[in-house]
């Protein structure tokens, strides 16, 4: 039985390439903005509890990020496998893969979180948390660990919807779950009426309820659109689907986890210039996440388009989508750079009153955002290789980018010319990596006869 057509879906195999990419990306941008806004609200309410709770929740970020990165990686694998099956018209295999992904991710996340729950003290003491913070960490993380399996609904379910050409519904789900969390946060943290103030525990409960809401919503939509089976597929089909998903998902998760490692090394390099430099670099990192929002949205919408057309053998559309996205990102990020440079002094003063910090923030804005378009080329190339079922190439590119180009050149620049050299070195790292990524993609594309295959299909 074929899955039901949703009015929110775009025909990834027939609609004009540029229009399709645009129509898929815009809803994702809205959804990500909503999610970022509600995450800031979440942090704000916890900060009102005091310095210790804020410090406690800061220690949880590396652990929660690890679990979420793994889930995102498995979502990438799910999207690539499901979209390719849909592209070749094999709806049955697509449903098997989508269903298997939900069960597989639930088991993996459940086991990982169970280990985290039992070895919580050891993990957070190893991260440098003081014993006095452990009770507060437990208040939050005990509930987070035990409820984390419900995170897989929005993560994997949205990946399946994107694979089918629907990015509007995932945006609605992301925004709705974030809104539930933002509304419930102050209720459970500070109490209201019969509901007692629960502090950190309240923040975790609000998060858990938002996940449960998102999971229930996405599963009902997937079932209604007949994109998943109600029951688990046969053991043979389940194992086959899991193998395909893990083949792409695990390298993708590994690539995601490399980013915070590189960020930690860069922060250590910056730390030699004092607390002002670290503070400025932290502000710059937040600016980067907002300035690269369109790139991140494209990195979630381009892969389903590529995977479906890859499955259908329409490789000319794959190449067109990649090149159109690259050109757009380069032009868009030049515009963003111009805006940032013009507003650099104002942005710096918003984040700090200290002259030294303001000067370094301005230096950051004048140099690093010049390379955000180049960084976009690297990110979209990685996403495209995952979509073409070449996850090890994508992982290799991530390793080269972070630990051969970006971090070493930033360190070399720092050694030769101080903090200014650090920023210039990081910029050059993005430039070198963008050239390598683009050349490798076009080379592999033609070497493997993909364009020729498309011409004959």
Number of C-alpha atoms within 10 A of each C-alpha: 6 13 18 12 13 15 8 12 18 22 14 24 21 11 11 12 19 14 11 20 21 14 18 26 22 17 19 26 19 17 23 19 16 19 21 15 15 20 15 11 19 21 16 13 19 24 15 13 14 10 10 15 19 18 16 25 18 13 19 18 10 14 17 15 14 17 22 20 20 23 24 21 26 31 30 32 31 32 35 33 34 35 36 28 25 25 26 16 15 15 20 18 17 28 24 24 32 31 26 27 31 22 14 20 24 20 14 16 21 20 14 16 24 16 12 20 18 12 11 19 17 11 14 22 14 10 13 9 19 11 11 10 17 17 12 18 25 20 19 22 26 19 18 23 26 15 19 24 22 22 24 28 22 25 25 29 30 28 29 34 27 28 34 28 24 26 27 23 20 23 22 17 21 24 22 19 24 25 19 18 25 24 15 20 26 21 19 21 24 19 16 11 7 6 11 13 16 17 23 25 21 24 27 24 22 21 26 22 17 25 26 20 19 28 24 14 17 24 20 11 17 22 14 13 15 17 26 27 16 11 9 14 17 11 10 8 15 18 15 14 26 24 13 18 27 21 19 29 27 22 24 28 24 17 23 20 19 16 13 13 13 16 14 11 13 20 16 12 18 24 15 13 13 9 13 20 21 20 20 24 21 14 19 20 14 11 17 15 13 14 17 19 16 19 28 19 19 24 20 21 27 26 29 34 32 32 32 31 25 26 22 19 22 23 23 17 22 27 19 14 21 24 16 13 23 22 12 15 23 18 12 16 23 17 13 16 22 14 11 20 19 12 13 20 16 13 18 24 16 10 14 16 10 11 12 13 22 24 18 22 27 21 20 26 24 17 18 20 25 23 22 24 27 25 24 25 28 25 20 24 28 27 26 27 22 28 29 22 20 16 24 18 17 25 23 13 23 23 18 17 22 22 16 14 20 23 22 18 24 26 22 16 21 22 14 13 14 16 22 16 19 26 26 22 27 25 24 20 25 27 21 15 23 22 13 16 23 18 12 14 18 14 12 12 16 12 11 10 13 19 19 14 14 17 12 9 11
